[in-house]
Amino acid sequence: MSLITKMGLLLHKAYQRLFQKLDSIRGNPKEVAKGFATGVAMSFTPFVGFHILLSLVVAKITKQNGVAATLGTIAGNPWSFPIIWYLTFHTGIMIMGEGNNSLPANFKEFFVKLFHAIISLDFNLFIHDIWPIFLPMLIGCIPYYILVWYVISYLVEKSIMKPQNNGD
């Protein structure tokens, strides 16, 4: 069995377990699906470290399932974040109309500086070094958040929907 086949089987089993977990969460399928979609979509925001908290707040306000929202934030992980950051940054640059005039973003340096700015309350560092990257990411995440939320909500709801009349 090839490595790619083994990886495919592992991913298939992981997806099966994920949908089993989603199916076992209390609540109607619509609440669970929307909660999960909120968690996945929240991973597209630049608020790294606050995705779970923010998805729980959104889920609570909009009467979605908080457990499913927390589970959905797994979409934001070390493998997906570089792609998400790249996409949201460049989409934000495109939406803002700044073209290719901006410097390429060094996300490792960005998050190190962000951490230091927050810890030391250095607002000057935040405005000069962090804001020029954070703002395009914040603006660029909006279309992805909306698209991901609708697609994931629809797919999850259809996959965990239980038959309403089982003939009993």
C-alpha positions in Angstrom: 0.0 0.0 0.0 1.5 3.3 -1.0 2.0 6.2 1.3 -0.6 8.3 -0.5 -3.2 5.5 -0.1 -2.4 5.3 3.6 -2.7 9.0 4.0 -6.0 8.9 2.2 -7.3 6.2 4.4 -6.2 8.1 7.5 -7.9 11.3 6.3 -11.1 9.3 5.5 -11.1 7.8 9.0 -10.5 11.3 10.6 -13.5 12.7 8.6 -15.7 9.8 9.6 -14.8 10.4 13.3 -15.4 14.1 13.0 -18.9 13.6 11.5 -19.6 11.0 14.1 -18.7 13.5 16.8 -20.8 16.2 15.1 -23.7 13.8 14.9 -23.5 12.9 18.6 -23.6 16.6 19.7 -26.9 17.6 21.3 -29.0 20.0 19.3 -30.7 20.0 16.0 -28.6 19.5 12.9 -29.0 23.1 11.8 -27.6 24.5 15.1 -24.7 22.0 15.0 -23.9 22.7 11.4 -24.0 26.4 11.8 -21.9 26.2 15.0 -19.3 24.1 13.2 -19.3 26.4 10.2 -18.8 29.4 12.6 -15.7 27.7 14.1 -14.2 26.9 10.7 -14.9 30.4 9.3 -13.4 32.0 12.5 -10.2 30.3 11.6 -10.0 32.6 8.6 -9.8 35.7 10.8 -6.4 37.1 11.9 -7.3 36.8 15.6 -4.9 33.9 16.2 -5.3 32.7 19.8 -8.8 33.9 20.1 -10.6 31.7 17.6 -12.2 29.5 20.1 -13.3 32.3 22.3 -14.7 34.4 19.4 -16.5 31.4 17.9 -18.1 30.7 21.2 -19.3 34.3 21.5 -20.7 34.3 18.0 -22.3 30.9 18.6 -23.9 32.1 21.8 -25.2 35.4 20.3 -26.6 33.7 17.2 -28.0 30.6 19.1 -25.7 28.1 17.4 -24.0 25.1 19.0 -20.9 26.2 21.0 -19.4 22.7 21.2 -19.6 22.4 17.4 -18.1 25.9 17.0 -15.2 24.9 19.2 -14.7 21.7 17.2 -14.8 23.7 14.0 -11.8 25.9 15.0 -9.6 22.8 14.4 -9.6 23.9 10.7 -7.1 26.5 11.8 -3.9 24.6 12.4 -0.2 24.8 11.6 -0.8 23.3 8.2 -3.7 25.5 7.2 -2.7 28.8 8.8 0.1 29.7 6.3 -2.4 29.3 3.4 -5.1 31.2 5.2 -2.8 34.1 6.1 -1.5 34.3 2.5 -4.9 34.3 1.0 -6.5 36.8 3.4 -3.5 39.1 3.2 -3.4 39.3 -0.6 -7.2 39.4 -0.9 -7.2 42.3 1.6 -4.5 44.1 -0.5 -6.6 43.5 -3.6 -9.8 44.8 -2.0 -8.0 47.8 -0.6 -6.6 48.6 -4.0 -3.0 48.8 -3.0 -1.9 46.4 -5.8 1.5 44.9 -5.5 3.0 48.0 -3.9 3.0 46.5 -0.4 5.9 44.5 0.9 5.5 40.7 1.1 4.3 39.7 4.6 6.7 37.8 6.9 4.1 36.2 9.1 6.6 34.7 11.5 8.1 38.2 12.2 4.6 39.6 12.2 3.3 37.4 15.0 6.6 37.8 17.0 6.2 41.6 16.8 2.5 41.3 17.6 3.2 39.3 20.7 5.8 41.8 21.9 3.6 44.8 21.2 0.8 43.2 23.2 3.0 42.2 26.1 4.8 45.5 26.3 1.8 47.6 25.3 3.9 49.2 22.6 1.3 51.0 20.5 3.9 52.6 18.3 5.2 49.1 17.3 1.6 48.0 16.7 0.8 51.0 14.4 4.0 50.9 12.4 4.8 47.2 12.0 1.7 45.3 12.7 -1.3 47.3 11.4 0.0 47.4 7.7 -0.3 43.6 7.7 -3.2 43.1 10.1 -5.6 45.5 8.3 -5.4 43.7 4.9 -5.8 40.4 6.7 -8.8 41.6 8.5 -10.5 43.0 5.4 -9.4 40.0 3.3 -10.9 37.5 5.7 -14.4 38.8 5.2 -15.2 37.2 1.9 -13.6 33.9 3.0 -15.5 33.9 6.3 -18.8 34.3 4.4 -18.1 31.7 1.7 -16.6 29.2 4.1 -19.5 29.6 6.6 -22.2 29.0 4.0 -20.4 26.1 2.3 -19.5 24.3 5.5 -22.9 24.9 7.1 -24.7 23.4 4.1 -22.4 20.4 3.8 -22.4 19.5 7.5 -26.1 19.9 7.8 -26.7 17.6 4.9 -24.2 15.0 6.2 -25.6 14.9 9.7 -29.3 15.4 8.9 -31.3 12.5 10.5 -34.4 11.2 8.7 -37.5 12.9 10.3 -39.7 9.8 9.8 -38.0 6.5 10.3 -41.1 4.3 10.1 -41.4 3.4 13.8 
